Amino acid sequence: MSTIRTLALQSPQIIIGATQAAFERRTGHRIEQLLRHDEMPVHARRKLDAGEGFDAAFVLPALMDELVREGRVAPASRTGFLRVPIGVAVCAGAPWPAIDTVEAFKQAMVAARSVAFLKAGISGPHLDQLFARFGIAEAIAAKSHRTETDTVGELVAAGEAEIGVTAIATLMATPGLDIVGPIPAEIQAHVVFEAALSTTTQIPDAAAALIAFVTGPEALPAIRAKGMLPW
């Protein structure tokens, strides 16, 4: 049977990993992840530019757009995969801030001794816009830990930041955290992921079977258990 090489960011990796045993038992195919769990789109781009090949991609729409323009993925195979809300976490055992309203979330950010969130991706720029809108951008900048890799949860678990704000699935997958919950719906911005086949894959049937499996009904319990939604 075949080994399917996947170009997948952390949230898709979580679902692929959670369903991998069932998929491999059913099909006999194996899955190889090409990215570390903490790598971001910029790291995926570097691997691609260095000539890394893959069979199926599970990435953000902006990166998928680039792959389509470059002829690296088949546009007809492109399909929605995941929607991941932005959430808040604290170190396990620490007091939980109130974040149930927009004002409560704002005050929690102001009161925190330190806040960790991404520099890039979807959640980082969205939070930048929110903090600017709230008029607290300078205050947050003075105490923020901005990561270039998907390690917000690790910073909080290690005590290097009091509060972490990022895709909730990655926080849930990080040991040593308590998940406070998603940010309020009025200011929520889901991080979304798509799946598509490589145009150069030598195993299109196997790669398509993986995409169908993780975007199909059998993956729904894992998707919901990990704090995500199908897209």
C-alpha positions in Angstrom: 0.0 0.0 0.0 1.0 3.7 -0.3 2.4 6.3 2.0 0.5 9.6 1.7 2.6 12.6 2.2 0.5 15.4 3.7 1.3 19.1 3.9 -0.9 19.9 6.9 -0.8 22.7 9.5 -1.5 22.1 13.1 -5.3 22.0 13.3 -5.6 19.7 10.3 -2.8 17.6 11.8 -4.8 17.1 14.9 -7.7 15.7 13.0 -5.6 13.6 10.7 -3.8 12.2 13.7 -7.1 11.5 15.6 -8.5 9.5 12.6 -5.2 8.1 11.3 -5.5 4.6 12.9 -9.1 4.1 11.6 -8.1 5.3 8.1 -5.0 3.1 8.0 -6.9 0.0 9.2 -9.6 0.5 6.5 -7.3 1.3 3.5 -3.9 -0.1 4.4 -2.3 3.3 3.4 0.1 5.1 5.7 0.3 8.8 6.4 3.4 10.9 6.6 3.3 14.5 8.0 5.7 16.8 6.3 5.4 19.7 8.8 6.1 19.9 12.5 3.0 20.6 14.6 4.2 24.1 15.4 5.0 25.2 11.8 3.1 28.0 10.1 2.3 28.8 6.5 5.7 30.5 6.0 7.4 27.3 6.9 5.3 25.3 4.5 6.2 27.8 1.8 9.9 27.4 2.5 9.6 23.6 2.2 7.7 24.0 -1.1 10.2 26.4 -2.5 13.0 24.0 -1.5 11.3 21.4 -3.7 9.3 19.4 -1.1 6.7 17.2 -2.8 3.3 16.2 -1.2 0.2 14.2 -2.1 -2.5 16.2 -0.3 -2.5 19.7 1.2 -4.5 20.8 4.3 -3.8 24.5 4.6 -5.3 28.0 4.9 -7.2 29.4 1.9 -4.6 32.0 1.2 -1.8 29.4 0.8 -4.2 27.2 -1.1 -4.8 30.1 -3.5 -1.0 30.3 -4.1 -0.8 26.5 -4.7 -3.6 26.8 -7.3 -1.9 29.7 -9.1 1.4 27.7 -9.1 -0.3 24.6 -10.5 0.6 22.6 -7.4 -2.9 21.5 -6.5 -5.9 20.5 -8.6 -8.5 23.2 -8.3 -11.4 20.8 -8.8 -10.2 18.8 -5.8 -10.3 21.8 -3.5 -12.7 21.3 -0.6 -13.6 22.9 2.7 -12.3 21.1 5.8 -12.3 22.8 9.2 -13.4 25.9 11.0 -11.6 26.6 14.2 -12.7 29.4 16.6 -10.2 31.6 18.4 -10.0 30.7 22.1 -8.4 31.7 25.4 -6.3 29.5 27.7 -4.5 29.9 31.0 -1.9 27.7 32.7 -3.6 24.7 34.4 -4.9 25.6 37.9 -4.6 29.4 37.3 -7.7 31.6 37.8 -9.9 31.9 34.8 -10.7 35.4 33.5 -14.2 36.3 32.4 -14.4 36.4 28.6 -18.2 35.9 28.1 -18.8 39.4 26.7 -16.8 41.7 24.5 -16.2 44.1 27.4 -15.2 41.2 29.7 -12.7 39.9 27.1 -11.3 43.4 26.7 -10.9 43.8 30.4 -9.3 40.4 30.7 -6.7 41.4 28.2 -6.0 44.7 29.9 -5.7 43.1 33.4 -3.4 40.2 32.3 0.2 40.5 33.2 1.2 39.1 29.8 -0.6 37.8 26.7 0.7 35.4 24.0 -0.7 35.3 20.5 0.6 34.8 17.0 2.4 37.3 14.8 0.8 36.0 11.6 -1.8 33.4 10.6 -5.5 34.4 10.9 -5.7 34.9 14.7 -2.7 37.2 15.1 -3.8 40.0 12.6 -7.4 39.6 13.8 -6.4 40.3 17.4 -4.2 43.2 16.3 -7.3 44.7 14.7 -9.5 44.0 17.8 -7.0 45.6 20.2 -6.6 48.6 18.0 -10.4 49.0 17.9 -10.6 48.6 21.7 -7.9 51.3 22.1 -5.6 49.0 24.0 -3.1 48.1 21.3 -0.2 49.9 23.0 -0.9 48.4 26.3 -1.1 44.9 24.9 2.1 45.4 22.8 4.0 46.3 25.9 3.3 42.9 27.5 2.7 40.6 24.6 4.6 37.5 23.5 4.2 37.3 19.7 5.3 33.9 18.3 6.3 33.0 14.8 5.6 29.4 15.3 2.3 27.8 16.6 3.5 27.7 20.2 1.2 30.1 22.0 -0.1 27.2 24.3 3.4 26.1 25.1 4.3 29.6 26.3 1.3 29.7 28.6 1.9 26.2 30.0 5.5 27.1 30.7 4.5 30.2 32.7 6.0 32.6 30.2 2.6 34.2 29.5 -0.4 34.5 31.7 -3.0 34.2 28.9 -2.9 32.7 25.4 -5.2 33.6 22.6 -5.2 31.6 19.4 -7.0 28.8 17.5 -8.7 26.8 20.3 -7.9 23.4 18.8 -4.2 24.0 19.2 -4.7 25.2 22.8 -6.7 22.0 23.6 -3.9 19.9 22.2 -1.3 21.5 24.5 -0.7 19.8 27.9 -0.7 21.9 31.0 -3.5 24.3 30.0 -7.0 25.1 31.1 -9.2 26.2 28.2 -11.3 29.2 29.3 -13.4 29.1 26.1 -13.9 30.8 22.7 -13.8 34.6 22.5 -17.3 36.1 22.2 -19.2 35.5 18.9 -19.4 39.2 18.1 -15.6 39.4 17.7 -14.9 35.8 16.7 -13.0 35.0 13.5 -12.8 31.4 12.6 -9.5 30.0 11.3 -10.5 27.9 8.3 -8.7 25.2 6.4 -9.1 23.6 3.0 -7.9 20.3 1.5 -6.8 19.5 -2.0 -4.9 17.0 -4.1 -1.4 17.7 -5.4 -1.1 17.8 -9.2 2.0 15.7 -9.1 0.9 13.0 -6.7 1.6 9.5 -7.9 -1.1 8.1 -5.7 -4.2 10.3 -6.4 -6.7 7.6 -5.4 -5.1 7.1 -2.0 -4.7 10.8 -1.4 -8.3 11.5 -2.4 -9.4 8.7 -0.1 -7.7 10.5 2.8 -9.3 13.8 2.0 -12.7 12.1 1.7 -12.2 10.3 5.1 -11.2 13.4 7.1 -13.8 15.6 5.6 -16.5 12.9 5.8 -19.0 11.9 8.5 -16.7 9.5 10.3 -14.3 12.3 11.2 -17.1 14.5 12.7 -16.8 13.1 16.3 -13.1 13.8 16.3 -13.6 17.3 14.8 -16.1 18.3 17.4 -14.2 16.7 20.3 -11.1 18.7 19.4 -13.0 22.0 19.5 -13.5 22.5 15.7 -16.3 22.6 13.2 -16.6 21.1 9.7 -16.4 23.6 6.9 
